[in-house]
Amino acid sequence: MGGMNRYFNPFLKVALGAGAVVGGAYVLSRIKDKRDSETRLERVEQIVEQILTPAETRTEPDAAKATEE
């Protein structure tokens, strides 16, 4: 029985270490995806706001150029 434990213990440590690395990478990937999604959502909200805001009340340089012409 002692011989089996000699091989099983290092294998278990390697398997647990690999699982921790894969699990950590997955968690970090999900956090990054969430941040990217929030950034895209904010950008879409800005675009919708720009579309719904009349050109006369915009404070952006492009809108100022459009009202000057």
C-alpha positions as CSV (number, residue, x, y, z in Angstrom):
1,M,0.0,0.0,0.0
2,G,2.9,2.4,0.7
3,G,4.2,2.0,-2.9
4,M,0.8,3.1,-4.4
5,N,0.8,6.2,-2.1
6,R,4.3,7.1,-3.3
7,Y,3.0,7.6,-6.9
8,F,-0.5,8.8,-6.1
9,N,0.6,11.7,-3.9
10,P,2.7,13.5,-6.5
11,F,0.1,12.9,-9.2
12,L,-2.6,14.4,-6.9
13,K,-0.4,17.5,-6.3
14,V,0.2,17.9,-10.0
15,A,-3.5,17.5,-10.8
16,L,-4.6,19.9,-8.1
17,G,-2.0,22.5,-9.3
18,A,-3.1,22.2,-12.9
19,G,-6.8,22.5,-11.8
20,A,-5.9,25.7,-9.9
21,V,-4.1,27.2,-12.9
22,V,-7.0,26.4,-15.3
23,G,-9.6,27.6,-12.8
24,G,-7.7,30.8,-12.2
25,A,-7.3,31.5,-15.9
26,Y,-11.1,30.9,-16.4
27,V,-12.0,33.3,-13.6
28,L,-9.7,36.0,-15.0
29,S,-11.1,35.4,-18.5
30,R,-14.7,35.9,-17.2
31,I,-13.7,39.1,-15.4
32,K,-12.1,40.5,-18.6
33,D,-15.2,39.5,-20.6
34,K,-17.4,41.3,-18.1
35,R,-15.4,44.4,-18.3
36,D,-15.4,44.3,-22.1
37,S,-19.1,43.8,-22.2
38,E,-19.6,46.8,-19.8
39,T,-17.4,49.0,-22.0
40,R,-19.3,48.0,-25.1
41,L,-22.7,48.7,-23.4
42,E,-21.5,52.1,-22.3
43,R,-20.4,52.9,-25.8
44,V,-23.8,51.8,-27.2
45,E,-25.5,54.0,-24.6
46,Q,-23.4,57.0,-25.7
47,I,-24.3,56.3,-29.4
48,V,-28.0,56.1,-28.6
49,E,-27.8,59.3,-26.6
50,Q,-26.1,61.0,-29.4
51,I,-28.7,59.9,-31.9
52,L,-31.6,61.0,-29.6
53,T,-30.0,64.4,-28.7
54,P,-30.9,67.2,-31.1
55,A,-27.8,68.5,-33.0
56,E,-28.3,72.0,-31.6
57,T,-27.8,70.9,-28.0
58,R,-24.8,68.7,-28.5
59,T,-21.5,69.9,-27.1
60,E,-19.3,67.7,-29.3
61,P,-16.9,69.3,-31.9
62,D,-18.6,67.4,-34.8
63,A,-22.0,68.8,-33.8
64,A,-20.6,72.3,-33.5
65,K,-19.2,72.1,-37.0
66,A,-22.5,70.8,-38.3
67,T,-24.4,73.8,-36.8
68,E,-21.9,76.3,-38.1
69,E,-22.5,75.4,-41.7
